[in-house]
Amino acid sequence: MLKSLHHIAIICSDYEVSKAFYTEVLGLTILAETFREARNSHKLDLALNGTYLIELFSFPNPPARQSRPEACGLRHLAFAVSDLEAMIAHLNEKGVTTEAIRTDDLTGKRFTFLADPDGLPLELYES
């Protein structure tokens, strides 16, 4: 039986840019960083509030991910935030563009979307 979500793996096109985005802009912390010379690949283990969450990988010349219009497969990653406006202001100060705030018709909660450096859709969901 499934117990919990263990981690999310993301392959990026520019390791340093994505590392800065996930750590300096979103505020995830580094648990471990490894360079695998045989694969010419980085692996960065990231945590949110002390919980292991994301593996950020780099590989030479990864194919582009189809994202929009809505493609089959993983749609987006969603992060819970307590103050949506404050998070949007923080992101905008860092040069990150966010979409307009919307309200979930089913829950009444507010949310917005942004993209990581490779265009991966990220959602901020107020809870």
N, C-alpha and C positions, 0 to 999 in steps of 0.2 A: 504494500500500500504506500502511496505517496505520503511523505511526512511534511515537506515544505519546499518552497522554491530555494534552490541552492545558489545559483548565480545566473547572470545573463552575460553572454559573450558577444562582444562587438569587435568587428574588424574595421580598422580605420585606414585611410589613405596616407595621412601625415601624422606619424606618431606624436611628435612634439606638440603639434597644434591641438590634437585631440587630448593629449595628456593635460595640457594647460586648460582646455575647456572643462574637462570633467573634474579637475582638482581646483583650479583657481577661480573658475566662473561658477560651477555648480557646487563646489565645496566638498566633494568626496575626498576621502583620505587614502593615502597609499599604504597598503599592507605589505606588498612585496613588488619588486620590479626585477625582471629577468630579461637578459638578452640571450637568445639561443642562436649562437653563431652558425651552426650547421644549417639552420633554416633562414638565417638573416632576418630574424623575427624578434620583436619585443613582446613581452607579456607583462601587463600591469594589473595587479589585483587591487581593486578599489572597494572601500567600505563607505557606508552611509550610517552615521550615528553608531559606529563600531560594528556594524553588521556587514559581513562580506557580501557584496552585491554584484559587482561587474568585473569581468575579465576584459581588458582592452588589449587587442592584438594588433600587430602590424605584420603584414606579409608583403613581399615585393609584388607590385602590380596587381592588386586585387581587382576583380571586375566591379564595375559600378553597380550599386543596388538600385533597382527600380523602386520608386517610392510613390510618385504621383503621376497619373491619377491612382487612386487606391489599387494596389497590387495584391495578389494573393500572398499569404504568408503573414509574418509578424507585422501588425499594423503600426504600433508605436509602443514606447515605454512611457509609463505614467509615474510621476513622483507626487506624493502628497505634500501639500504645503499648508501652513496655518494662516498665512497672510498673503493672498495672491498678489495684491497691489505692491507690497514690499518686495516680493520676489521679482515681479516684472520690472520694478524700478531698478533693482540690483542688476538684472540682466541687461537692461537698456543702458545703464552706466558702463557696462563692460562691452557695449557694442553689439549685443545680441538682440535681434528683432523678434518680437512676439506678435502673435495674431491678436485680434480683438478678444476681449473676455466674452465667453458665452455661458449660458446656463444649461445644465443637463436637464432635459425635459422629464426624465424619470426620477431623478433624485433631488432636483432643485439646487444642486451644488454648482459652483462656478468653476470654470476651467479655461485654459488657453493652451495654445501649441507654440512650439519653437522647433528649430532644427539644430542638430549638432553639426560640427564642421563638415561632415560628409552627407548632410541632408537627412539623417535619420530623424524621423518625427519623434519629438518628446512632448509629453503632456504634463502640465502642472495642474493638479486637481486639488481644490481647496477642501480641506476636511477638518 
